[in-house]
Amino acid sequence: MTTKEFLGNPDFSVQNAQVSESCPSNIALIKYWGKYKNQIPANPSISYTLNHCKTNTEIEFLANEPFSVQTFLSGKEEKQFAEKIEKYFNHIETYLPWILKGKYIIRTENTFPHSSGIASSASGFGAIAKCLMSLDAQFSSSPSKQDSKTKASFLARLGSGSACRSLYNGLVVWGETPEVLGSSDLFATPYEDTEIHPLFKDFNDWVLLIHEGQKSVSSTVGHGLMNTNPYAERRFSEARENFIPLTQILKSGDLDGFIKLVEHEALTLHAMMMISDPAFILMKTGTLAVINAIWDFRKDTSLPLFFTLDAGANVHLLFPNNGSEDAIKAFIESELLQHTQKNGVVKDTMKW
C-alpha cells in the first residue's frame, strides 16, 4: 500500500459534529529511535499495547467557521498544544480534504500522570486520528477504500510515530520487515496471534515513576540526533536483525530469550543517547538502582521480573502472570518503590 492510496475523497459535505474516542498507550520492546522525512522509521519496532493507560478525547467540530483549534487538557486550555494540532491538521489535508473547513474544540484527558514515562503522544494522536476517521465517515459522500483502522494508524503516525501502534491491541509492529507479513513503514500491523505463545499474552507492566518532571531532552530532539550519530546505521541494522530471534522466541515461549532481548533493546536505546553529539543521559540514579536490584533479584530467585525503558528515566517493570506474580509484586513494593520520587507506580497490563 502506497501513500497515494490514503488520499482523501474530494467529495464531502461538512456539518456540525461531535465525536469522542479513546486510545491506549504502548511500550516498545524493539525500539524505534531515528526517523526519516514524514515520520518514516529508520528501523522496524514492536510494542505491547497497554490496557488501562489511555487518552480519552472529544472533538467538537463547528462547520464553515474559520479554521482554528482550541485544546483543553483535563479542563485546562493548552494553547501551545493547539498550535501543534493546527500544524498537524494542515499537514494531513491531502488525506482529509475537509479538515480545514471548520473550527475544532478538542477536550482530552489521560488516565495516567503527565510525565510518567508512558507515551501520551502515542495515545493522544491515536485518539485524535480515530476521531478524525469518525468525522470522515460522516462527511464523505462515499466510503474510504482503506480499512478505517489502517488509515487511522497512517494518520496517527504523521502526528507521532509510535502512535500508529496504539490503534491495535496486543503485540504490534511498525516498520517494514521480512519477518512480519504485511508490515509497513506507513502504518502499524498487528502481530499474528497464532504465532504468539500463550505465556506472552498475559503480561503486567508496572511503571516506576523515578522522575516525574519534564525531560531534559525531548524525544523529537533525540530522534534528530540520530542523524549524526556515528553508530546509527549499526543500530538500525541491529533492530532489524533482532526481529529474527524475536519471532522464534514469541512462538516457542522462550522467556529467558525474551528477557535478554528486551533488556538489551532498552539499554541500547539509552546508549544511543549517550553517544550522540551532544551526548545526553535521561536515566537517573534511581533508574540504575532499580535495574541493578532487578538483576540481583532475578539471580537470587530465578523469577521473571525484567525491565524496559522509554526515552526517559522511568522504568517499565514487565512480568508474566505465570504463578510467580505475587512474589514479584511483593518485591516491587518492598524494595523498588523507594527509588521513585513519591512512591509512584502506575500498574497496568497488556491489552488483548
Secondary structure by P-SEA (a helix, b strand, c coil): cccccccccccccccccccccccbbbbbccccccccccccccbbbbbbbbccbbbbbbbbbbcccccbbbbbccccccaaaaaaaaaaaaaacccccccccbbbbbbbcccccccccccaaaaaaaaaaaaaaaaaaacccccccccaaaaaaaaaaaaccccccccccccccccccccccccccccccccccccccccccbbbbbbcccccccccccaaaaaaacccccaaaaaaaaaaaaaaaaaaaaaacaaaaaaaaaaaaaaaaaaaaaacccccccccaaaaaaaaaaaaaaaacccccccccccccbbbbbbccccaaaaaaaaaaacccccccccbbbbbbbcc
